[in-house]
Amino acid sequence: MSATQSSSTQLPSPKDRAKIISTIKKLVSERHINVSNPNQDYRPWLALVDEKTPCLMELEREAFEAGMAELLRVLGSSHTAFLHQRRDSIPAPYSINATLRPVETLSGKRWMFVDVIDDGVAFHAGIRPGEFLLSIDSEPVVPPKPANFRIGGNHQVEIAAYNGSKRKIAIGVPNRAAKDRPPMIEPRSLSHRTLAPGVGYVRVATFPGAVGQSFAKGLDDAIRDLKEGGVQRLIADIRGNIGGGLGSLRLISYLCSGKSEIGYSLTRRRLRKGYRKESLTRIGKIPATRAELLMMAVRFKVFQRDRSMVLVTEGLGPQPFHGRIVVLVNEHTHSAAEMVASFAKQNHHATIVGTRTAGEVLGGANFKLHGGYILRMPVAGWYTWQGDCIEGKGVEPDFVVENSPDSLGAGVDTQLDRALEVVKSL
């Protein structure tokens, strides 16, 4: 075992734990935001931490980490987690690029694969939507027990088809992780094709990168290719999208021709101090050159360190599919992808098909702690330009369509079929 592996599995010492707890208390009390209760009194939570601290000092490592995670859950916000850089227990959407849903079967509850992202880890292992996850490394995984994997790990997984046949497969999770995001394996963010004559299809699994330059270029190339193929209608599929950075602005901007306010973020400090949304710093363009990127970095790291700002569409001009767009969503559509859906629905730029989104739309940040630990928590709330908050509510589709276990098991994507019907009618 390497020195790095050895150190990552050692028990945090009492001194380390005291530092970790003290730092978390300070960060939460100063920067955490709960949009459902912007004037939240953190004193009861701090008292709870103090009450639990003696016990946390004595627990084994796994129990200590679970205890810290439970304390953070009490805050009642999304984008909140207690992690370690060893990355050995990462949920399936972030480790194997697949989402799961608990389903009742004749054998009891089982996890069913719902979104299996093209070119992702699960996809390459041969897993498809509608199949069941039975075990990981010979350990049964029954809901609500989470299906977690180790980044850099090799796992033996038992899978069952909807007809009951079983097989064992090997899943190798790459030993890499996305920069400046929670521990995760970023899937291929973008794929596209012509779905039917005149109907283009774009699947967006994530918005990689803080600024989104590469994603924006990739989306531009995809849209150009579809337009050259004579596309007059568009389906944007953001089911299973785990969110991300500013790249979402480019997808939102393709929904309308001009400049239009999308929404705004507010830190706890700005929210309590008072604000006029019209006076907040505005972002209305993804940097296209190194000089523009440098200017943005200086602007927000030196002069504008508060994360309160307005997001504005880029004004990409008329598109042949405007007025004939469908956005596909489901319960695994998160964060920045929900911003896309809410803007499209509130401004009538697209018809939304699928199921209600996750309702987890906050500006999260990672904070390094002692002993290789990481605190992830929300530091900014997100509001639509009309002042609505999606956190805890999600976006309700115009056409509610469920991909039932029966349809997934039969290899039928009912939501996509309905989206195609709707977009052809526009």
N, C-alpha and C positions, 0 to 999 in steps of 0.2 A: 504493500500500500504506500502511495506517495505521501510526502509530507503534507501536501495540500489536502489530500483526502483525509489524512489522519486528523489534521487540525479542524476540518469541517465537521467531524463526527464527535469531537470532544464535547463534554458538558460545558456550557457557559459557567464560568466561575461566579461565585456570589458577587464579586466586584463587578464583573462584566454585566451581570443581570441588573445590578443597581444602576449602572450607567445607562443601560438600555431603557429601563423603566423611567428613569429621570428624564432622559431625552425625549421619549415619547410623550410624557406628560407636558413638557414644555412646548413641543411642536403642536400638539392637539389644542392646548389651551390658547395658543397664539394664532394658529393658521387654519385649523380645520373649519370647514363650512358645512352646514346642514341646511339646505335650501328650504326644507319643510319647516324648519324652526330657526330662522336667521338670528334670532336673539337668544339662542340657546345658552342656558346657564351651565357651564362645564364643572361647577363645583361638586355636584353630586357624582359625576363620573370620576373626577379626581379622587373623591373620597372612596369610591368603590375600588379604584386602583390601589390606594393605600391599604384598604382592608384586605385585598387579595395578595398584596406583595409578600408577606411572610410565607405564605404557602408557595407562591411562585418561586421563591428562593430555594425551596427544598425539592422541587419536582425534577424528574428525569427530563432529558432534553425534549423529547417529543411532547410530553405533557406540558412542559413550560411553554413551548411554541403554540400548542393548542390553547393554553390558558390566555396567552397574550392575544391570539386571534379572536378569542371569545370576548375579551374586554373591548376590542376594537369594534366588534359587531354591535355591541351595545350602543355605539354612537349612532347607529341607524342610517348610515349612508352607504352608497355604492362606492366603487373605486377605493376600497379600504382593505388593506391586507398586511400581514406580518410575514415576511419571507426571509429565506436565507439564500445566500449566493451559491450554495451547493446544488440547488435546483433539482432536488430528488423527488419532489411530490407536486407535480404541476398538472392542473386540470387538463382534460383532453382537448378542449378548444385551443389551448396555448401550447400543448406539447405534441399532439398528433394531428392537429388541424381538422378536428371533427367535433360536432356537437351531438349530445345524446338526450334522450327523453325517457323518463320512467314509464313503462307500459305494463299493464296487467296481462299475464299469460296464464295458461293452464298450470304452469309450474311456479306461479307466484310472480312477483314484480321482477322485471328485467330492464336493463338499459338497452334502448334501441338507438342505433345510429340514425341521425336525421340529416345533418349537413356534412358531407364528406368533400372537403375542398379539393378541386382539381390540382394535381401535382403536389399535394400535401403528403405527410407521413402516412396517414391511414390509407389514403388513395393508393399510394405505391405498394402498400402491404396487401392490397386486394380487397379492402373493406369497402362496402357499398351501403348507401342508405337502405334502411329496412332490415338490416341484420342486427343480431343481438350480441352484446358483449357478456360473456359468461364468467370469465376469470382472467386474471393477470398474474403470470408467474405462479400458476396453480392455486392462487388464492381467489375464492369466489368473490365477485363484485356485485352485490345486490343493493339496489336503491334502498335507503338514501346514501349508502356508502359511496363516496366519490370515486370516479375512475381517473386515477392520477398516474402519471408516468414520469420517468426520470430523464431529464435532458442529458444526452450523451449515453443513455442506457439502452440495453438490448433486452427485450421482453418477449416472453412466450405468452400468447394470448389465445384463448378459446372463443370461437365465434360460432353462433348458430344462425342458420338461415330461417326465414319465416316458416318454411315447411318442416322445420325440426331437425334437419341434417346439421351435423356439427363438423368443425374442422379446427385444427390448430395452426396458427401462423406465427411467424417471427416479425416483430416490429422493432426496427432500429431507429431510435430518435437521435438526430444529428447532435453533435456536441458544439452547438453554437447557440447564441441567444441574441435577440434584437437589442440594439443600443438604446438606452434611455427609455426603456419600456419595462413592464413587469417581465420576469423570466418567461420567455416564450420562444417558440420557433415560428418565425413569420412564414406563412404560406406564400405561394405565388399570388400576388395581389389582384391580378387582372387577367381575364380571358374574354374573348369575344368571338361571335360567329353570326352568320345569317341564319335565323331560325325558320323563316318562311319567306316566300317572295315579298320583298319590300319591308321585312321586319328584322331589325337588328337586335342582337342580344349581347349585353355586357354583364359579366359576373364580376363583382368586386368583393373580395374576401376580407380586405383590410386596407387601411390607408397608411402605408409605411413611411417612416422618416418623419422627423419633427416638422419639416417644412414642406415635404412632399414633391420635390422637384422631379425625381425619377418617375414617380407615379403619374404626375401631371403630363409628362412627356409620353408615357405609355398610353394614357387615356386619349391624348390627342391623336396618337398614331392609330389607335383602335377606332375612334370616331371617324377619322379620315378614311380608313379602309372601308368601313361600313357605308359611308356616304358615296365612295367611289363605286360601291356595289349596288347603288340605287336604293338605299334604305330610306323609307319615308315614315317609319314607325320604329319606336325603340322600347325595349324592355330592359330596365336596369335592375339586376338581381342583387340585393344586398342582404339576403338571408344568411345567417351565420356569420355576418361581418362583425369582427371583434372591436371595431373602432380604429383609432389611431390619431394621426396628426392633421396638418393643414391640407393634405392632399384632398380631403373631402370637399374643400372649396372648389376644386376644378370640376368635380362631378356635379355639385350644386349649380355651378355657373353654366353648365351645359343645359340646364333645365329652362333657362330664360335668356333673352337676348341682351338686355341692358344691365345697368347697375342697380342693384336692389339690396336693401338691408336684410340680412338673414336672421341675425339675433345678436346677443351680447353676453359676455361673461362678466361676472362680478366676484371679486374677492370679498372675504368677510369684512376686511377693513373698509373697503369702498362701500359695501352695502350698509354698514352701520354709520359711516360718515355722511352718507347721502350722495346723490349723483343725479345727473341728467344724462340719459342715454345718448342724446345727440352730441354731448361734449366728450364722450369717451374716445380714446384712440381708435382709429379705424384701420382695418386690414382689408384690402380689396384686390390683392394680387399675389400670386405665388412667384417668388423671385425666379427669373429666367436666366440670370447670369451670375457669375461669381461676385461681381461688384454689387449687384442688388442683394445678394445673400449676405454679404459683409455689412451692407448698410442696415439690413434688418437685424442682424446680430448685435450691432452697436446700439441700435435704437432700443432694443428690448433688454439688453444686458447692462446697459449703462444709463440710458435716459428714461426708459419706461419699464421699470422692473415689476410694477404691479400688473397682474394678469387680467385686469379689467379692460375689455376692449370690445369693439363692434366688428362683426364680420360682414363683408359686403361682396356681392357677386362681382366677377371680373369683367363682365360686359363682353362676352365672346361673340356676340352678334347672332342674327337669325340662323336657325338650323332647320333642315327639311323635316325633322320629326317633331318640331314644337307643336304642342296641342295634341300630339298623339304619342304620349309617353305613359308607360306603366312602370311603377316601382314595386318590386316584390320584397316583402318583409316577413319576418316570423319572430317568435319569442326569443330567438338567438341573435337578433339584430340589435347591436349595442352602440352606445356612445355617439361617436361622430357620424355613424351611419343613421342613427335616429335623427340627427340634425338634418340630414338629407331628406328623410321621409317627412319630417314635420314641416320643413320649408316648402316641399313640393305640395303637401296637402293644404296648408293654410293659404297658399298663394295660387292654388288651382293650376299648378304647372304640370301635374301628373296625377294619375289615378293610382291609388294604393291598393294592392291586392295581397292577401295572406292573413297572418294573425298579428295580434297586438305585439309591438316591440317590447324590449326588456325594461324600459324605463330607467336606464342607468346612464344619465347624461350629466356628468360633472367633469371639471378639469382636474385630473389627478396629477400628483407629483411623487417622485421617489426620493426618500431621504435615507442616506447611509447611516447605519448605526454601528455601535461597537460589536466586535466579534463576527463580522461578516453578515449581519442582519440588515434588512431593508424594511423601512416603513413606507407603505404606499397609502396615501390618503388624498381626499379632495381638497383643493385649495381655492377653487373657483366654481361658482354655480353658472348654469347656462339657461338663458331665457330667450324665447323667440322674440322677434321685433314687436309682436303684439303683447309681450309681457307674460306669456304662458311659460310655465316650467314643466318639462317633460319628466324630470326625475320622479320616480315612484309611480308614474302614470303610463308612460309609453305613448306610442302613436297608434291610434285605432285605424285599421284599413277602411277604405270605402267599400270594398268587397271582402268580407270575412270568409276565408277558404282554409280549411284545415287539411294538411296532409295526414290522413288517418294511418294507423299502423297497417291496416289491410292494404291500402294503396302503396305505401312505402315498401311493404313486403313483396308486393307484386311488381315492383319496379316502375310504378306509375307516379309521376309528379303532378298531382292534381292541381296544385297551386300554379305551376308553370302553364299547364293546359288552360286554366281559367284566365291567366294573364294574357295568353295568346288570343283567346276569344275576345277579351275586353279591348286589347290594343287594335285588333282588326275592326272593331266597331266604332273606333274614334275617328 
